[in-house]
Amino acid sequence: MPRVPLQYQLIGKHESLRIMRGIYIFISIFFFIAFSTFAQEPEKLSLEQLIEEALENNFQILIGEQRIKQAEGLYRQTDALFLPQISLSHTGMITNNPLMAFGSKLNQGKLTAADFDPNLLNNPDRVDNFNTKIELTQPIYNRDGQLRRASAKMGIEMHDLELAESRALITFQMEELYMRLQLSYEQINAIQKTIEWIDATELQAINYLREGLIHRADLLEISFRKNEVENQLQRTLKEIENLSDMMSYYMGKEINTVWAPVEGLKPGNNAIEFPDIPSENREDIQMMKVAAEINKVQRNAVSASIFPQLNAFGSFELNDSKAFHGRSNGYILGLQLTWKVFEGGMRRGRIQEAEASHRKSLIALEEYQSRTHSDLNRAKRIYELAIEQEQLAVNGLITAKEVLRLRTDRFEQGLEKITDLLLAESRYTDRQLEYHRAIYQKNTSLAKLRFLSRGSE
């Protein structure tokens, strides 16, 4: 080994001790800051708990439930196609209008021969009239209304499917989010082990520096590498906080809680088969089909507006000169047939619009089925690639670990340069992180495949 210059040999024992003491203090401060980054101790959270609370308290789920109730309310409004409409009124008035005065007396049953005097007919005295009336309208036949009722009922089914789709999507998103949290904690563990290794190497390098076997620049190389790893640790800690906030949002909990997974990131099973095409039972595909059927029924409803509507009606009323009295009464019963024969071409335009809307929904369904098939095939290829990358990551990790072991042995014997040792350590750390990312990619692609192939069981 080349002789160390004199200025590096002059580092005394006391100065070396001072450097070691400073390093120990720095390490203690660093770990205190790193772990105090969390405002509180992380709380354990299982994937099942995350999914359960997200499905129960997530805002999108709550909104979806209200959409169903809204659709049910719209459907209940169509009960008016079969049930009668009844109204009750009590009206009081005073008048000296000739026609109204004569009619009020007539309704009250108070007309006498003297009331037909032309002078009284033209200049009547004030007349008080109180009318109590009950009216009833009963629909009998309304073809387009019946079709719109069927459309409203299918709307409930569509919103049910929409909620089921939201639940499936949130379940997948929670699985993916939980895996990201697992990955971050695996990265924390790997980085902490790297820092421990660097600290041990730095202490050994200080002894070599005191013995004149290495230069101060070599020691600075170690410090530079440690600073890189520490920055990486801080970024990962912040990522955990961001993921925790997102989980709290989905669960409807207070933000700023730091979560930790109950188990680490583990490789999944590779021997899994998936269908070649998406299942027709998928909620999103079923929802598109129901939407197309709704448009079809609405088109038929517009066409059926050419048919007449038949309603029965009736009323019963009491009239008196005193409030809440009934000197005389009368009733009306009847049937009304309403037929809009021509609406100035509006019906024809509405039929064209409804027909185009129906065809558009059919095209959208066909396009969506084609796209979901493409998405499933792409997800399969991503999963197959993730399996290959996982194996490559395992091989790379084994090789990098062995290289680091050999270079560490040579360094301890004074036969290896600091720069070569740090390069081996950097590659080993990168291979560890790459290995965990490969597991994460495989597990998330597997979850995506399960999500896209749901309904095939």
FENBELHU-V991337 format. One record per residue. N is the residue number from 1. RES is the residue in one letter. SS is DSSP state (hx for helix, st for strand, lp for the rest). OMEGA is omega in degrees with one decimal (999 if undefined). BURIAL is # if it has 9 or more other C-alpha atoms within 8 Angstrom, else .. Layout:
{{N	RES	SS	OMEGA	BURIAL} {N	RES	SS	OMEGA	BURIAL}}
This chain:
{{1	M	lp	-179.3	.} {2	P	lp	-177.6	.} {3	R	lp	-179.4	.} {4	V	lp	177.5	#} {5	P	lp	-173.7	.} {6	L	hx	-175.7	.} {7	Q	hx	177.6	.} {8	Y	hx	177.7	#} {9	Q	hx	-175.0	#} {10	L	lp	177.6	.} {11	I	lp	-174.3	#} {12	G	lp	-178.8	.} {13	K	hx	-178.2	.} {14	H	hx	179.6	.} {15	E	hx	178.0	.} {16	S	hx	177.8	#} {17	L	hx	179.3	.} {18	R	hx	178.2	.} {19	I	hx	179.8	#} {20	M	hx	179.9	#} {21	R	hx	179.1	.} {22	G	hx	178.7	.} {23	I	hx	178.3	.} {24	Y	hx	179.9	.} {25	I	hx	-179.4	.} {26	F	hx	179.8	.} {27	I	hx	-179.2	#} {28	S	hx	179.7	.} {29	I	hx	-178.0	.} {30	F	hx	-178.6	.} {31	F	hx	176.6	.} {32	F	hx	-179.7	.} {33	I	hx	-177.0	.} {34	A	hx	-175.8	#} {35	F	hx	174.4	.} {36	S	lp	175.3	.} {37	T	lp	173.7	.} {38	F	lp	-178.6	#} {39	A	lp	-179.2	.} {40	Q	lp	178.0	.} {41	E	lp	179.6	.} {42	P	lp	177.7	#} {43	E	st	-179.5	.} {44	K	st	-178.4	.} {45	L	st	177.0	#} {46	S	lp	178.6	#} {47	L	hx	179.8	#} {48	E	hx	179.3	.} {49	Q	hx	179.4	.} {50	L	hx	-178.7	#} {51	I	hx	-178.0	#} {52	E	hx	-177.6	.} {53	E	hx	177.7	#} {54	A	hx	179.3	#} {55	L	hx	-178.0	#} {56	E	hx	-170.0	#} {57	N	hx	-177.0	#} {58	N	lp	-175.9	#} {59	F	hx	-179.4	.} {60	Q	hx	176.9	.} {61	I	hx	179.5	#} {62	L	hx	177.1	#} {63	I	hx	178.7	.} {64	G	hx	177.9	#} {65	E	hx	178.0	#} {66	Q	hx	176.2	.} {67	R	hx	177.6	#} {68	I	hx	178.8	#} {69	K	hx	177.6	.} {70	Q	hx	178.1	.} {71	A	hx	177.0	#} {72	E	hx	177.1	#} {73	G	hx	177.6	.} {74	L	hx	178.7	#} {75	Y	hx	-179.3	#} {76	R	hx	177.5	.} {77	Q	hx	-179.1	.} {78	T	hx	172.4	#} {79	D	hx	179.8	.} {80	A	hx	176.8	#} {81	L	hx	-176.1	#} {82	F	lp	-176.3	.} {83	L	lp	-179.6	.} {84	P	lp	171.8	#} {85	Q	st	-175.4	.} {86	I	st	177.8	.} {87	S	st	-179.5	.} {88	L	st	-179.1	.} {89	S	st	174.5	.} {90	H	st	-173.1	#} {91	T	st	175.0	.} {92	G	st	179.5	#} {93	M	st	171.1	.} {94	I	st	-176.2	.} {95	T	st	166.9	#} {96	N	lp	174.1	#} {97	N	lp	-174.3	.} {98	P	hx	-177.1	#} {99	L	hx	-177.8	.} {100	M	hx	180.0	#} {101	A	hx	179.4	#} {102	F	hx	-179.5	#} {103	G	hx	179.8	.} {104	S	hx	177.8	#} {105	K	hx	179.4	#} {106	L	hx	179.1	#} {107	N	hx	179.7	#} {108	Q	hx	-179.5	#} {109	G	lp	-176.1	.} {110	K	lp	-178.0	.} {111	L	lp	174.4	.} {112	T	lp	179.8	.} {113	A	hx	-178.9	.} {114	A	hx	-178.8	.} {115	D	hx	-179.7	.} {116	F	hx	174.7	.} {117	D	lp	-178.0	.} {118	P	hx	179.2	.} {119	N	hx	178.2	.} {120	L	hx	178.7	#} {121	L	hx	-177.7	#} {122	N	hx	-178.8	.} {123	N	lp	-175.8	.} {124	P	lp	170.6	#} {125	D	lp	178.6	.} {126	R	lp	178.9	.} {127	V	st	174.1	#} {128	D	st	178.9	#} {129	N	st	175.8	#} {130	F	st	-174.2	#} {131	N	st	172.8	#} {132	T	st	-171.0	#} {133	K	st	172.6	#} {134	I	st	-176.8	#} {135	E	st	-178.8	#} {136	L	st	173.7	#} {137	T	st	-177.3	#} {138	Q	st	175.5	#} {139	P	st	178.8	#} {140	I	st	-179.4	#} {141	Y	st	177.6	.} {142	N	lp	-172.0	#} {143	R	hx	-178.8	#} {144	D	hx	176.8	#} {145	G	hx	178.0	#} {146	Q	hx	178.3	#} {147	L	hx	177.8	#} {148	R	hx	175.2	#} {149	R	hx	177.2	#} {150	A	hx	177.2	#} {151	S	hx	179.3	#} {152	A	hx	178.4	#} {153	K	hx	176.8	#} {154	M	hx	175.5	#} {155	G	hx	175.9	#} {156	I	hx	179.4	#} {157	E	hx	-179.2	#} {158	M	hx	179.4	#} {159	H	hx	172.7	#} {160	D	hx	178.2	#} {161	L	hx	178.1	#} {162	E	hx	177.9	#} {163	L	hx	177.7	#} {164	A	hx	177.0	#} {165	E	hx	177.9	#} {166	S	hx	178.1	#} {167	R	hx	179.1	#} {168	A	hx	-179.8	#} {169	L	hx	-179.8	#} {170	I	hx	176.1	#} {171	T	hx	177.3	#} {172	F	hx	-179.9	#} {173	Q	hx	178.7	.} {174	M	hx	175.8	#} {175	E	hx	-179.9	#} {176	E	hx	180.0	#} {177	L	hx	179.8	#} {178	Y	hx	178.0	#} {179	M	hx	175.8	#} {180	R	hx	177.0	#} {181	L	hx	176.8	#} {182	Q	hx	179.4	#} {183	L	hx	-178.9	#} {184	S	hx	179.1	#} {185	Y	hx	174.5	#} {186	E	hx	176.9	#} {187	Q	hx	177.0	#} {188	I	hx	-179.3	#} {189	N	hx	-179.8	.} {190	A	hx	-178.8	#} {191	I	hx	178.9	#} {192	Q	hx	176.8	#} {193	K	hx	177.1	.} {194	T	hx	178.9	#} {195	I	hx	177.7	#} {196	E	hx	178.6	.} {197	W	hx	179.9	.} {198	I	hx	179.5	#} {199	D	hx	179.2	#} {200	A	hx	178.6	.} {201	T	hx	179.9	.} {202	E	hx	178.0	#} {203	L	hx	178.1	#} {204	Q	hx	179.3	.} {205	A	hx	177.5	#} {206	I	hx	177.1	#} {207	N	hx	177.9	#} {208	Y	hx	178.4	#} {209	L	hx	179.1	#} {210	R	hx	179.8	#} {211	E	lp	178.2	.} {212	G	lp	-177.2	#} {213	L	lp	178.4	#} {214	I	lp	179.0	#} {215	H	lp	176.6	#} {216	R	hx	178.5	.} {217	A	hx	177.4	.} {218	D	hx	178.8	#} {219	L	hx	178.2	#} {220	L	hx	175.5	.} {221	E	hx	178.4	#} {222	I	hx	179.5	#} {223	S	hx	178.9	#} {224	F	hx	179.1	.} {225	R	hx	179.6	#} {226	K	hx	178.7	#} {227	N	hx	177.2	.} {228	E	hx	-177.9	.} {229	V	hx	179.6	#} {230	E	hx	176.4	#} {231	N	hx	177.6	.} {232	Q	hx	178.0	#} {233	L	hx	-179.5	#} {234	Q	hx	178.4	#} {235	R	hx	179.9	.} {236	T	hx	177.1	#} {237	L	hx	177.6	#} {238	K	hx	177.8	.} {239	E	hx	177.3	#} {240	I	hx	178.3	#} {241	E	hx	178.7	#} {242	N	hx	178.6	.} {243	L	hx	179.6	#} {244	S	hx	177.4	#} {245	D	hx	-179.8	#} {246	M	hx	177.9	.} {247	M	hx	179.1	#} {248	S	hx	178.1	#} {249	Y	hx	-179.1	#} {250	Y	hx	-179.0	#} {251	M	hx	-178.6	#} {252	G	lp	-179.5	#} {253	K	lp	-179.9	.} {254	E	lp	179.0	.} {255	I	lp	177.9	.} {256	N	lp	170.6	.} {257	T	lp	178.9	#} {258	V	lp	-176.9	#} {259	W	st	176.5	#} {260	A	st	-179.7	#} {261	P	st	179.8	#} {262	V	lp	177.5	.} {263	E	lp	-177.0	.} {264	G	lp	179.9	#} {265	L	lp	-177.2	#} {266	K	lp	177.5	.} {267	P	lp	178.9	.} {268	G	lp	-179.7	.} {269	N	lp	-179.3	.} {270	N	lp	-174.7	.} {271	A	lp	-179.7	.} {272	I	lp	178.9	.} {273	E	lp	-179.6	.} {274	F	lp	-178.3	.} {275	P	lp	179.9	.} {276	D	lp	-179.8	.} {277	I	lp	178.5	.} {278	P	lp	179.3	#} {279	S	lp	175.4	#} {280	E	lp	-178.7	.} {281	N	lp	177.3	.} {282	R	lp	-174.6	#} {283	E	hx	-177.7	#} {284	D	hx	177.9	#} {285	I	hx	176.2	#} {286	Q	hx	-179.8	#} {287	M	hx	177.8	#} {288	M	hx	178.4	#} {289	K	hx	179.2	#} {290	V	hx	178.5	#} {291	A	hx	177.4	#} {292	A	hx	179.0	#} {293	E	hx	177.2	#} {294	I	hx	178.6	#} {295	N	hx	177.5	#} {296	K	hx	179.6	#} {297	V	hx	178.6	#} {298	Q	hx	175.3	#} {299	R	hx	178.2	#} {300	N	hx	179.2	#} {301	A	hx	178.1	#} {302	V	hx	178.4	#} {303	S	hx	-177.9	#} {304	A	hx	179.6	#} {305	S	hx	177.5	#} {306	I	hx	179.5	.} {307	F	lp	-179.9	#} {308	P	lp	175.0	#} {309	Q	st	-179.0	#} {310	L	st	-179.7	#} {311	N	st	171.2	#} {312	A	st	179.9	#} {313	F	st	178.4	#} {314	G	st	178.2	#} {315	S	st	175.8	#} {316	F	st	-175.7	#} {317	E	st	176.5	#} {318	L	st	179.1	#} {319	N	st	179.0	#} {320	D	st	176.6	#} {321	S	lp	178.2	#} {322	K	lp	-178.9	.} {323	A	lp	176.0	.} {324	F	lp	173.1	.} {325	H	lp	-178.9	#} {326	G	lp	-178.5	#} {327	R	lp	179.8	#} {328	S	st	-178.9	#} {329	N	st	178.4	#} {330	G	st	-178.9	.} {331	Y	st	175.7	.} {332	I	st	174.0	.} {333	L	st	-179.6	.} {334	G	st	175.4	.} {335	L	st	179.3	.} {336	Q	st	175.9	.} {337	L	st	-178.1	.} {338	T	st	-177.2	.} {339	W	lp	177.0	.} {340	K	lp	-174.0	.} {341	V	lp	-178.4	.} {342	F	lp	-177.9	.} {343	E	lp	177.9	.} {344	G	lp	178.8	.} {345	G	lp	-178.6	.} {346	M	hx	-178.9	.} {347	R	hx	179.7	#} {348	R	hx	177.6	.} {349	G	hx	179.1	.} {350	R	hx	178.0	#} {351	I	hx	178.4	#} {352	Q	hx	179.2	.} {353	E	hx	-179.3	.} {354	A	hx	178.6	#} {355	E	hx	178.3	#} {356	A	hx	178.5	.} {357	S	hx	178.5	#} {358	H	hx	179.4	#} {359	R	hx	178.5	.} {360	K	hx	179.6	.} {361	S	hx	177.1	#} {362	L	hx	177.5	#} {363	I	hx	178.8	.} {364	A	hx	177.6	#} {365	L	hx	179.6	#} {366	E	hx	178.9	.} {367	E	hx	-178.2	.} {368	Y	hx	178.1	#} {369	Q	hx	177.6	#} {370	S	hx	-179.3	.} {371	R	hx	179.4	.} {372	T	hx	175.6	#} {373	H	hx	177.5	#} {374	S	hx	178.9	.} {375	D	hx	180.0	#} {376	L	hx	178.2	#} {377	N	hx	179.2	#} {378	R	hx	178.8	.} {379	A	hx	176.8	#} {380	K	hx	-179.7	#} {381	R	hx	177.7	.} {382	I	hx	179.5	#} {383	Y	hx	178.1	#} {384	E	hx	177.5	.} {385	L	hx	-179.9	.} {386	A	hx	177.2	#} {387	I	hx	179.1	#} {388	E	hx	-179.6	.} {389	Q	hx	177.5	#} {390	E	hx	179.9	#} {391	Q	hx	177.0	.} {392	L	hx	179.0	.} {393	A	hx	177.7	#} {394	V	hx	179.6	#} {395	N	hx	179.0	.} {396	G	hx	179.4	#} {397	L	hx	179.4	#} {398	I	hx	-179.6	.} {399	T	hx	-178.6	.} {400	A	hx	179.2	#} {401	K	hx	179.6	#} {402	E	hx	177.6	.} {403	V	hx	179.4	#} {404	L	hx	179.3	#} {405	R	hx	-179.2	.} {406	L	hx	-178.8	.} {407	R	hx	176.3	#} {408	T	hx	177.4	#} {409	D	hx	179.8	.} {410	R	hx	178.6	#} {411	F	hx	179.3	#} {412	E	hx	177.1	.} {413	Q	lp	-179.8	.} {414	G	lp	-175.5	.} {415	L	lp	-174.3	.} {416	E	lp	177.0	#} {417	K	lp	177.7	.} {418	I	hx	-176.8	#} {419	T	hx	178.6	.} {420	D	hx	178.9	#} {421	L	hx	179.8	#} {422	L	hx	176.8	#} {423	L	hx	177.8	.} {424	A	hx	178.1	#} {425	E	hx	-179.3	#} {426	S	hx	178.8	.} {427	R	hx	179.7	#} {428	Y	hx	177.7	#} {429	T	hx	178.4	#} {430	D	hx	179.4	.} {431	R	hx	175.9	#} {432	Q	hx	-179.9	#} {433	L	hx	178.5	#} {434	E	hx	178.3	#} {435	Y	hx	179.1	#} {436	H	hx	177.4	#} {437	R	hx	178.7	#} {438	A	hx	176.6	#} {439	I	hx	179.6	#} {440	Y	hx	-179.4	#} {441	Q	hx	179.9	#} {442	K	hx	-178.5	#} {443	N	hx	179.5	#} {444	T	hx	177.4	#} {445	S	hx	175.3	#} {446	L	hx	177.3	#} {447	A	hx	178.3	#} {448	K	hx	177.8	#} {449	L	hx	177.6	#} {450	R	hx	180.0	.} {451	F	hx	-176.9	#} {452	L	hx	-178.2	#} {453	S	lp	-179.6	#} {454	R	lp	-178.3	#} {455	G	lp	-178.1	.} {456	S	lp	-176.4	.} {457	E	lp	999	.}}
